[in-house]
Every structure is written in structure tokens, then in C-alpha cells.
Amino acid sequence: MHHLAPNALNISTEKVSRLIEWNVQVMTELLKQIVARRKAAAAVSQSSFAKHTSIHGSEKQKMLPTEDGKMTIDEVREIIELPKFKASVLEKQQDPQTIELSAAVTSQLHSFVSRIAASYRQNPFHSFEHASHVSMSVRKLLSRIVAPSEYQENLTGKNMHDHTYGITSDPLTQFSCVFSALIHDVDHLGIPNSQIVKEQLPLAGVYKNQSVAEQNSVDLSWTLLQDPEYTDLRKAIYRTESEYKRFRQLVVNGVMATDIVDKKLKELRNARWSKAFKETPEEQSPQEAVNRKATIVIEHLIQASDVSHTMQHWHIYRKWNERFFLECYKAYYEGRAENDPSGGWYKGEMGFFDFY
């Protein structure tokens, strides 16, 4: 198993420290929502939520859940099952803002985010600042998954759940999206997967030349989360087999969706979108249809957030476009890219908008 490179980034810098604090704040708010929902569900069932199907304390939840011979990319699912709507749970849920996370959870969350920050290399583009920008975009898009304004006042409870395919009514799903954004480029080498494969780097062999950077990011981050140091944090994120499975699947699907170059993955995502939203849907249960839509919407949400700078203010676009150019030029200067990016940069940018 690979390990995160220590001191890959000076996390004592003021800017990175601010980004760490912001990410911790966002994830803390979502953890409070998860805990509030879990307590409400336990109250409705009149039993301890962790008493049955709890996975903590077992060795299973500490391991990568892939089977022998399989890779992270093999875990990508067409349909991820989200919780069904339960009005009784919402009625009993306390205000998440009143939830007090333990000192251990908050300390471990801060430590985890800091170590993730340190695992990002000092690339011009694929950096911890980029990951934070993607996290901000994911959070913003999640907050905008609502109906047109004239219908908002009527969309509460089950109506809102159905309208958003269950995404906005499940705090764990939202946490998983932000978590995926935060880790999606961990240990990025500053070169594309095609170059990693061309140079026959060890990672290419480990991941059989498929979505090398993305699989590496998931595996490194997941291994870090399973460290005994983060036991309380894991218990806050997931308590049961169902929660664990949903969190893992959402993270895998989310990070794998950021590989926008792999033609096979892109074709599969486009096919799943068409299948989910075609006018004459296939025969399936209503819940399966909703989960299918939710799964592909989440993937596209994270994918769009990964390139969100192209759809934001001009100065934001220029900032990140310049950084991406510098990263590409650095690779060319070091002999790790065949073409000088300055030769066709403008044309390439136009092509991205036309064909992405």
C-alpha cells in the first residue's frame, strides 16, 4: 500500500491554513447534520442506532473493501442506494446547529484535513488550493439543487426529497461529495495519466493503466482515514454497514468521475445519464429510478465542480487557466510532454468549451 508523502506542502503557510480551517468548518457543519439525522432515526426506531449492524470494532471497516485482484475503479456503481424519505425522522430531528461534536471528533477532523493538505504536491494547478476550490464549488452547487423560485415554498419534506432525488435530504451524501472533492487530486504528479502510463511509472502498473491518478488519490486518502488515530472521526461519519457502504461508494464514484479524459469512462457516464433521464424509462421500481438519477447527478456535480473555474468570473478563469498552462509547460520543459502547450493553447481552450 502506498503512503502519503510527508511534508509535500508547507501547511504552516497562512493561505493553506485558512483553506484548512474553511474545509474543516464546512465538514463540521455536515457532520453535525449527519449526527442529528442519526439520532432522530434512532429515536424513531426506539433502539440504539449502533446496537445492530454496527461495524466499528471489527477489522472489516479498517480495510479497503476491494476484493482480491480488483481495483478501486471496479467499485464504480451505476446505482447507489440512498435512504428513503421518512417524515417521522425529520419531525424528531433536532437543529443540527445545536449538536455538539466531541473534542476528539473535531480534533481528528482538523488533523485529517491538515494531512490531506500536506499530501498535495506543490503543482501550479493540481494543488490543495485547487481541491479547496472544487470543495467550495461542490458545496455551492449542493445548496442550489432546488426547484425554480416560484415552487420553492411548496417543496418541503417529501416533495423536496423527491425533487432532488434524495440528495439534499441525506447529510451523509452531501458530506461524501465534499469529502470526494477534497481528496480527488491527492498526490497528483502534475502530469496526466497518459504520461504516467507512457513513462511506465510504478503507479501505472498498480492500477493497470486505468485512471491511475484518481485511484491513487482514493486509496491514499482512504488508508489515511482508516488510521487508528481517526477512530472517532470515522464513527461520526458512519456507524452501520449501510452508512459505510454508501459513503465508500459515493467517494469512489465521485472521485472516478473527475477522470474526464478516459473515453471509456466518459461513454459509460453519458450512457448512464441517458438511461436515467430518457423519456421512456426502462421498467424499474420508483426507488431504483430515483437512486439511478441521484447517482449520475452526483457524479456530474463533482465533475462540473472540478472545472468550475471555466464557468466563473473572468478573473477566476484567468487565474486557474494560467496555473494549468504553467503546469503543462513545466511538464513540457522537463521533457514529460511532447508538445509545447503555448502553440495551441487558445484553440485547445475553445475545444474544451465545445466538446467537454
Disulfide bonds with the S-S distance in Angstrom:
none
